[in-house]
Amino acid sequence: MAYTDVRQWQKRTKQRLIIAFGGACQICGYNKCERSLCLHHLNPEEKEFTISGYRIKNWDKIVVEAKKCILLCHNCHNEVHDNITKIPDITPKFDEKCSDYKELEKLEKMDNCPVCQKLKSVHQKTCSKTCSIKQTGKVKWDDIDLINMIEIQKINMNQIAKQLNISWNAVKKRYAKLKLLDNL
């Protein structure tokens, strides 16, 4: 196997392990840089190999070893080894759904909801309708002269929607409602 193939495989494996552990340091919640996250063996006596140096492409063996670990940022990892920081009694463990390679591939197409930070499909803006409602703005329509903005100022409905942090469809519906009221 070529050096670049090994590096790609190691990077991909680390990304999968990060997903399996919830995507952040289990002490401080750090999640900005994957390179700054590492696995810490809870019991060094049970350690069979260092996962970061493992070169055999065998997900099942890596899972067995990973279940003996928790995910930490390098800062917390060093503090744990120097007895400055204690590992909390309750820390997220390896997600069993990730043991199955096929299930893990489904999870890889996920990222965090911008509102509640729960996992969601990369194709969705939020994880639920509740979060979607929280993310969109509440508009005081009485304070906005929508007909003037659209017909006189010639502002595009998409631009108005972005300014108000609402959907284009919400602007369209409000505009249609106002036009109907004008016709009465």
Residue pairs with C-beta under 8 A, 6 or more apart in sequence:
1 9
6 55
9 57
10 52
10 55
13 59
13 62
14 34
14 37
14 52
15 34
15 108
16 59
16 98
16 104
16 108
17 39
17 51
17 62
17 66
17 71
18 34
18 37
18 71
19 95
19 98
19 104
19 107
19 108
19 110
20 66
20 94
20 95
20 98
20 104
21 39
21 66
21 70
21 71
21 92
21 93
21 94
21 95
22 71
22 92
22 95
23 31
23 112
24 30
24 31
24 37
24 71
25 31
25 37
25 71
25 72
25 73
25 76
26 70
26 71
26 72
26 87
26 88
26 91
26 92
27 72
27 73
27 76
27 80
27 85
27 87
27 88
27 91
28 73
28 75
28 76
30 36
30 37
30 73
30 75
30 76
31 37
36 73
36 74
36 75
37 71
37 72
37 73
37 74
38 52
38 71
38 72
38 73
38 74
38 77
39 51
39 52
39 66
39 69
39 70
39 71
39 72
40 69
40 70
40 71
40 72
40 77
40 80
40 87
41 47
41 68
41 69
42 68
42 69
42 70
42 87
43 68
46 68
47 65
47 68
48 65
49 65
51 62
51 65
51 66
51 69
54 61
54 62
54 65
59 101
60 99
63 94
63 98
63 99
66 94
67 93
67 94
69 94
70 87
70 91
70 92
70 93
71 92
72 80
76 85
79 85
80 86
80 87
95 107
97 103
97 104
97 107
98 104
98 107
107 119
109 121
109 122
109 123
110 119
110 120
110 121
110 122
111 119
111 120
111 122
112 118
112 119
112 120
113 119
113 120
113 126
113 127
113 128
113 131
114 125
114 126
114 131
114 135
115 126
115 127
115 131
115 134
115 135
116 127
116 131
118 127
119 127
120 126
120 127
125 132
125 135
126 132
126 135
135 165
136 165
136 166
136 167
136 170
137 164
137 165
137 166
139 164
139 166
139 170
141 174
144 164
146 160
146 171
146 174
146 175
146 178
147 175
147 178
147 179
147 182
149 155
149 160
150 157
150 160
150 175
157 168
157 171
157 172
157 175
158 168
160 171
161 167
161 168
161 170
161 171
164 171
